[in-house]
Amino acid sequence: MNRTKKVQTLYLIRHAETTYDGKYIGTTNCPLSRKGLKQAHRLGKRFQSVDIDYCFVSPLKRARQTAGFILGKRTVPRLHHTLLREIDFGLWEGHVYRAAHRKWPRVFTHWDKSPHKVHFPRGESFGGFWKRVNRFSRSLMKRKEDTV
């Protein structure tokens, strides 16, 4: 009996720079900046010769824009998946880094020392984020495509 396991190739790509660079923007739906558009364009060139069967992407604009540059004119299915959203920073959303650190010093100190235990005020816990992304990765392992 041949029990050869099929190997999949998975590319994990973070979106390029956004117009909110320097701020916490987990769930904020912002576009790429000019610099981000250039970064995504360069990334697209690097992926021109890569075979891709499916593209799973966060529904947020910055992720969709980056994926668009990577896929170019390919007719690859683009599946927007909410499990791929970034962490919800809650009250930290939209704050510049220093302002959030000043306003919530205890949370920041806790995040710095034990990030896996942090729960952002009115946002998501790191543990919840991890479980969500893990659910998505387990669903990928069940797929038959070669490259996603």
Summary of the structure (lengths in Angstrom):
residues: 148
radius of gyration: 17.6
end to end distance: 28.4
largest distance: 62.4
contacts: 402
relative contact order: 0.19
helix: 44%
strand: 9%
